[in-house]
Structure formats: structure tokens, C-alpha cells
Amino acid sequence: MKIPYKWLKEYLDLDVSAAELGEKIERTAVEVDSVASPSAGMKKVVVGEIVAMEPHPDSDHLNICQVNIGEAEPTQIVCGAPNAQVGKKVIAALSGARIADNIKIKKSKMRGVQSNGMLCALQEIGFPESVVPKEYVDGIYFLPDDAVPGASVFPYLGMDDDLIDIDVTPNRGDMLSVYGTTYELAAIYDQTPRLNHPDVPENTDQKAADLITANVDKDLAAIYKLRVVQNIEIKPSPMWMQIKLWDAGIRPINNVVDATNYIMLKYGQPLHAFDLDKFHGKQVNVRLAQPNETLTTLDGNDHETNPNDIVIASEDAPIMFAGVMGGLNTEIDDTTKNVVIEAAVFDPIRVRKTAQRQNLHTDASQRFERGVNHGGVQEALDAAAQLMHDQANGQVAQGTVTGSDQDVQPVLVDITIDRINKVLGTELSVAEVTSIFTRLGFGVEEHAGLYSVSIPSRRWDITIDADLIEEVARIYGYDNLPTTLPTGQMTLGVLSPAQRQIRATRTSLEAAGLNQAISYSLTTEKKAAQFALQPTALTKLAWPMSSDHAFLRTSLISGLLDDVAYNEARKVKNVALYEQGRVFYREDDQIRPTEEEHVAGVLTGTLNDSTWNDHEAKVDFYQMKGIVEHLLRDLAVVGPVEFEATADYPDMHPGRTAAIFVHGHRVGFVGQVHPRVEKQWKISETYTFEMNLQMLIDMQKSDDQYNPISKYPAITRDIAMLVDANVTNQQVLEVIKKRGGAHLTQVKLFDVYTGSKLPADKKSLAYTLTYQDKTKTLVDEDVTKAFEKVEKFLESELDAEIR
């Protein structure tokens, strides 16, 4: 929120610069984004008066203006503004002037006619178009009639002030107002603010309750109040009010709408004004939206209401999104005569969700979301009514129509001086702490170091003793707090078992030659549906940043393929990456997804560079499978690891993909990305794997992984066999390991043969079996006996022919 420095000085005696004040606010209360003067960098921009004007002879839209700038003779300026008029006071940038964006104005000829400056629109001297009054958006701005030609234009527009832009945290919604900031500065500088309070002159001949009634759901609006002002005159607001509004980033509209916005800035209480004559019936209803209701808001956009939206409704239709934006059907316009002013406290959660759903983030919703002063609703309502009486000649109907109300009492919080000093490490006296609470405007009762502190409703963020300690620290000064070292026993940080497993996963994959990648958890709908380990519904964000980040991922692979595509597009052909992170699965009846820890990797190109004694080789299925086996060995999961060919994953090559099983549980898959998908990503042949890391973490582990190397010699036996073509290596290994005896330590496949010398439905497999005893030297008889047992069971279980 941008607050003019001069506005604060109306209530406080400030003798510091605006920059110093901003620094003090930042070091004590909330962050200050900037302190700047709107006129900084601009010069030679003065008040001009158009005393004569004639059309340009060679243009259908330019005019030659004679402008009084306070000198003996008028200055000639060519102007193309459609609203230029004789007798109007305007903004004149003279030759040599600097205007917004450091643009320099020079003498020039415009279609052959000399122009000695420029008549400016507000946008050209730095005003955002969103705050320029609508009647001046497409033309030059007219200054007040009492502006003096030749004088600097900046004081007339409030540009000679400094704007302090404070960034209010969610807990300090009270500082989204000039009064809230004034209270804060009064405490910092130990002053008593000079605040003014409304005194509403009421028309005793007319009661507000006879003109309007309110039917309010108290769960939606804890406080809801209305006032009626009759016979108003719609006209522009006085200049002082317009300046305060556009300094805060709000466009002036008219004296009624501007009054509600001004009070919002002053008190922090959002208000809304309805045209009473546009109501259907006499009753205002505060309720939830009903099915099939629509509302056209003041910005001209049509909205379909949601059943969770709070709406203000007349007898037959909504007229406003409560706490967010009013409706066009009760807009204040030039014909308005009778006005209803609304002041309320709405459910902040519903207001926030409505603002998100309807994409209507307004100054009002920002304040309701952070909270408003429940004890200040009536005063803000009265202040707005008084302004409409004073500036619009309105007659304020007697009384306030109350739909719901609260008995707002100060919050009492107890704390001791010892507690404050212990937490802050200070030695503050009772008098010092009492002074701080008093400066903050809190009620204080102290007895023997025990404080009973009464918190006014304007500081709704203070509810417990820790909040009071923070207040003492802020006002005393963070820089004044003593520096101390921890005195407790230091403890060593320890990783949990799951954290150790995750780190071991990264270490293992990096040792295998893969580099870590980190991808977005948000992706497109199409990518979110690919490579999932299990069937799942997709999870869509309600308010995504973009269409490319609208769905939660169900697999890590799509993000890794994006990285491969990025690298290959930049001539990097050898890519080896892994990612460890979470994916999101959801059942159709679930609202929130279930998060699972996964690990995935991709390989493309070659993994090893070519050297003088070794040629590079393209990665293949077996290289990726070996990396997976290496990872599972490092994780020391208990149970056999098996790979089974599968076509269950449509985005993977059906003939080069295997499901990964650990102890009979499917934990993932490994294989080649389907050529169709590779073409979609514009990448070359790529191999990948993904596993459910959480399942691996939860599995039983073999902690004793280290065994002494045997000092006794090993004995090897080779075996070759003829088996059916559909018999897999895994089946053969299972038989050999199961029947090989206690001393079988290793089985290695060293030859596979199929060809014309064998039947078409047969293949030859050859293995080396290694036997070794850690306690003694094996004899041939023991090895031969175990080896013959293996041959026997290969023949009986797999119908193998031993060659």
C-alpha cells in the first residue's frame, strides 16, 4: 500500500525525512518496498493556460495552441489532444523539460509549424493509466481553475509528496490503512496521534429502517450495517481527495464512490455504495449464491456464481460479490440520487476463495482476507455518510440498519516482566515495559511485575503472550537487544533411515555415471498421463500459473525427457540423468492426491567416451538394467530381484521393457521409450527406468553387507545346455541357485547361441558356476556332487538337454 507522507503528517508531528521514516517502519514493523517522489527526475513541467487555439493547416487532428505560461507573451505549442479547449489550465512541458521515462522535450516543427513544448496527459508525467480519471484517459488533463500559469504543476497534482510503499504481511492487516500506520508510527515516535472522528448530521424526518432492511446469515457476515443518504449530487471529488486516491493506486470516479474508497484507505474498512433506486424491493440479503445465478460486476465482466460465494442480493438477484466487487445493476452513476452505504465483516476464507475463483483480486478482498477492525465498522460507516453529506449535499437518513453485529471487547493477555526479559535477554524495567504498552495504545494494569494488557480491536493479531513479547521487542528496537549465545546442550543432527536411503540412492546413481536433474512437479495434462507406474486420476490445479504447469506429475520420466530434448536441441547427444522426487496419485473420489517418493533415470547416446583402447558403444537395455541392479544391490533390499518382460506401459517399447520385481512386489519398470514417444519429444533412442522409492525404503534391508574374502581357492564348472526358445535366463538362474548347494557363490552367463545348426525352437545357453568355501578347501567330489544335482534338475524342470 502506498501512503503519502503528507497524509501521515496530518496526524503526527514528523520532523524526519520520508526516507528515514521508511527505514524506521522497515526496521520496526513491516517491509517497505520503496520511498519515492512521483516527480523525481522531471523538470520544467508547469501550469499552462490555453488562451487561443486554431486548427493546424496540414493536419485534421492537430491544433496550434497559444499557451500562457506566466511570461509576457504566450508560448506556441502544437497539440493533438482531442479535448484541448481555450480557457483550460493544462500541464505544459516546456522546451528542455524532462517528463516520465526520462523523455526530453525539445523545440520542433510539427508538419511545418513551430512547437515550443508539449501539452501533457497524466500518463506522460508518470501516472499509470489505471488511476487516470476516465474522462482524461484519451486526452490532456485539466488542472483546477485556480492554478497559476507558470507555477510548477507538481503541487497541484500531489506529485511534490513522497509515497511510502509498505508491503504488509498477512498478520498486519491493520497497516493496510493510514490510521493503522499512524498508530504504529505514534508508538515508534512516542506521540499521540491527532485523529478525527465523524459527527454525522442526520435528517430526523426520515429513518433509514423505513427505506431498507437487511436479512443476514450471521455465519457469512459477523457484522453487517447499512446507512442511507438521500438527494445527493453526483460530481467530481475535490482535488485533495483525488490526489490521495491516485497516490494509493485508485482511480477517482465521483464524489460518492471516491468517498467509500477514501474511507477504506483511511480506516482500512472496505465499504460499498449501492444505488437505492435500482434495488428490487426494500430488503438486502446476505446469503450464499444459488444455482444458475449470474452477476455482471462493475468492471463489465459476466460471472457465474459458485454455491460457496457470498453474495449481496436484492429480492430476485445478486447485486454484489460480498467483500470483492459490486454489481453493475446497482452502480452509482450520474443519475444516482439515493445511496445505500454498506459496511461489514465477511468470512475471510470465503472472500479469498471467491476472489480466486472469479479472478477478482481487489483492494477490498485484500483487506477482508487479512482481517478488518471489528470495532471500527460503525465509525467508518458514519465517516462515509458524513463525507457524502459534506461533498454531495446528501441528507443522511436517521439511524443505522443493522443486519448482524458483535459485542466487540478488548482482548486481555497476561504476561510477566520476568517472562519478557527472559525471552528477549534484556533487563527492562517495569516502567519501560509499561511505557511501551502505553505507546502502543494498549490498556495496562500492572501489579508486582504481572501485566494484564488490554488489546484494542484494531490489533486483532495479538492474542497470546508471545505476541506481546514481539511488540516489546519491536518498539524497544531489535538493534538494542543484547547478543547472546545458546547455553543449552548441543545435539548432533542425525539422518532418519528414510533420509539415509534417499542419499544412498543418489550416491549410487552418481557412481554409475548419472547426473542429478530437478524438474517441475507441475506439467501438462498429456505429460501427466504418461509413464505412470499405476492407474491414477490426474490432479489439476484450480489456479495454474500457465497451461504448461496445470497438472501434478504422475511420473518423473516426462521431466527427464524434457531435459534430454533440451540437451539434444543444443547438440549434446550423450545424456545420463536421474531424478529423485515425488509423484502424485489420486483416486477418482479423492480431493487431495497421495504423494509417493520415486526415482527415475534416462540414458541416451553413449555412457563412456571413446579412448585409444576402448570404442564408445550406444547405451542399450542391458546397460540401463545393470544400473538398476547396481542401485538395488546398494540399497540392500532383502529378496530376489527379477525382471519380467511386459507390455503394460503404452509409452514404453513393448519388446524392450521389463517390469522390476523385488521379493515378488512390482516396484517399477526399465526399458526403451516407445519410438512414437521419442518422436513426440524429438529425441533419439532413449532408455529409462522408474521405481517406487518409497516401497524400496519400506522393504526389509540386509544390514550386514560386508563379508570377508575367502582365502581358499574357488572351483569353476561350465555347463552348456539346449533349452526351448521361450525359456528365460531368469528361469535357468532360479534353478541353478536353488539347487546349486551351499558353496555356489556365482553364476555367470557367458554364451547364447541360436542359429541354423539348432532347431528353430531351441537355443543354447552356457554358464560358468563358481564354488567356494570360506572355511576350508573344497574337494572335487563335493563340487561334482553339487554340479550333477544342478544338471539333474535342469533336465527335469526345464527339459534342458545338457551338451
Stockholm file with secondary structure:
# STOCKHOLM 1.0

chainA/1-803         MKIPYKWLKEYLDLDVSAAELGEKIERTAVEVDSVASPSAGMKKVVVGEIVAMEPHPDSDHLNICQVNIGEAEPTQIVCGAPNAQVGKKVIAALSGARIADNIKIKKSKMRGVQSNGMLCALQEIGFPESVVPKEYVDGIYFLPDDAVPGASVFPYLGMDDDLIDIDVTPNRGDMLSVYGTTYELAAIYDQTPRLNHPDVPENTDQKAADLITANVDKDLAAIYKLRVVQNIEIKPSPMWMQIKLWDAGIRPINNVVDATNYIMLKYGQPLHAFDLDKFHGKQVNVRLAQPNETLTTLDGNDHETNPNDIVIASEDAPIMFAGVMGGLNTEIDDTTKNVVIEAAVFDPIRVRKTAQRQNLHTDASQRFERGVNHGGVQEALDAAAQLMHDQANGQVAQGTVTGSDQDVQPVLVDITIDRINKVLGTELSVAEVTSIFTRLGFGVEEHAGLYSVSIPSRRWDITIDADLIEEVARIYGYDNLPTTLPTGQMTLGVLSPAQRQIRATRTSLEAAGLNQAISYSLTTEKKAAQFALQPTALTKLAWPMSSDHAFLRTSLISGLLDDVAYNEARKVKNVALYEQGRVFYREDDQIRPTEEEHVAGVLTGTLNDSTWNDHEAKVDFYQMKGIVEHLLRDLAVVGPVEFEATADYPDMHPGRTAAIFVHGHRVGFVGQVHPRVEKQWKISETYTFEMNLQMLIDMQKSDDQYNPISKYPAITRDIAMLVDANVTNQQVLEVIKKRGGAHLTQVKLFDVYTGSKLPADKKSLAYTLTYQDKTKTLVDEDVTKAFEKVEKFLESELDAEIR
#=GR chainA/1-803 SS CEEEHHHHHTTSCCCSCHHHHHHHHHHHTSEEEEEECTTTTCEEEEEEEEEEEEECTTCSSCEEEEEECSSSSCEEEEECCTTCCTTCEEEEEEEEEEEGGGEECCCEEETTEEECEEEECGGGGTCCGGGSCGGGTTSCCBCCTTCCTTSBSHHHHTTTSCEEEEECCTTCGGGSSHHHHHHHHHHHTTCCCCCCCCCCCEEEEEEGGGTCEEEECTTTEEEEEEEEEESCCCCCCCHHHHHHHHHTTCCCCCHHHHHHHHHHHHHSCCEEEEEGGGCSSSEEEEEECCTTCEEEBTTSCEEECCTTCEEEECSSSEEEETTTEEBGGGCCCTTCCCEEEEEEEECHHHHHHHHHHTTCCCHHHHHHHHCCCGGGHHHHHHHHHHHHHHHHCCEEEESCEEEECCCCCCEEEEEEHHHHHHHHTCCCCHHHHHHHHHHTTCEEEEETTEEEEEECTTCTTCCSHHHHHHHHHHHHCGGGSCCCCCCSCCCCCCCCHHHHHHHHHHHHHHHTTCEECCCCSEECHHHHTSSCSSCCCCCBCSSCSSGGGCEECSCSHHHHHHHHHHHHTTTCCCEEEEEEEEEEECCTTCSSCEEEEEEEEEEESBSSCCBTTBCCCBCCHHHHHHHHHHHHHHHTBSSCEEEEECCCCTTEEEEEEEEEEETTEEEEEEEEECHHHHHHHTCCSEEEEEEEHHHHHHSCBCCCCCCCCCSSCCEEEEEEEEEETTCCHHHHHHHHHHHSCTTEEEEEEEEEECSTTSCTTEEEEEEEEEECCSSSCCCHHHHHHHHHHHHHHHHHHHCCEEC
#=GC SS_cons         CEEEHHHHHTTSCCCSCHHHHHHHHHHHTSEEEEEECTTTTCEEEEEEEEEEEEECTTCSSCEEEEEECSSSSCEEEEECCTTCCTTCEEEEEEEEEEEGGGEECCCEEETTEEECEEEECGGGGTCCGGGSCGGGTTSCCBCCTTCCTTSBSHHHHTTTSCEEEEECCTTCGGGSSHHHHHHHHHHHTTCCCCCCCCCCCEEEEEEGGGTCEEEECTTTEEEEEEEEEESCCCCCCCHHHHHHHHHTTCCCCCHHHHHHHHHHHHHSCCEEEEEGGGCSSSEEEEEECCTTCEEEBTTSCEEECCTTCEEEECSSSEEEETTTEEBGGGCCCTTCCCEEEEEEEECHHHHHHHHHHTTCCCHHHHHHHHCCCGGGHHHHHHHHHHHHHHHHCCEEEESCEEEECCCCCCEEEEEEHHHHHHHHTCCCCHHHHHHHHHHTTCEEEEETTEEEEEECTTCTTCCSHHHHHHHHHHHHCGGGSCCCCCCSCCCCCCCCHHHHHHHHHHHHHHHTTCEECCCCSEECHHHHTSSCSSCCCCCBCSSCSSGGGCEECSCSHHHHHHHHHHHHTTTCCCEEEEEEEEEEECCTTCSSCEEEEEEEEEEESBSSCCBTTBCCCBCCHHHHHHHHHHHHHHHTBSSCEEEEECCCCTTEEEEEEEEEEETTEEEEEEEEECHHHHHHHTCCSEEEEEEEHHHHHHSCBCCCCCCCCCSSCCEEEEEEEEEETTCCHHHHHHHHHHHSCTTEEEEEEEEEECSTTSCTTEEEEEEEEEECCSSSCCCHHHHHHHHHHHHHHHHHHHCCEEC
//
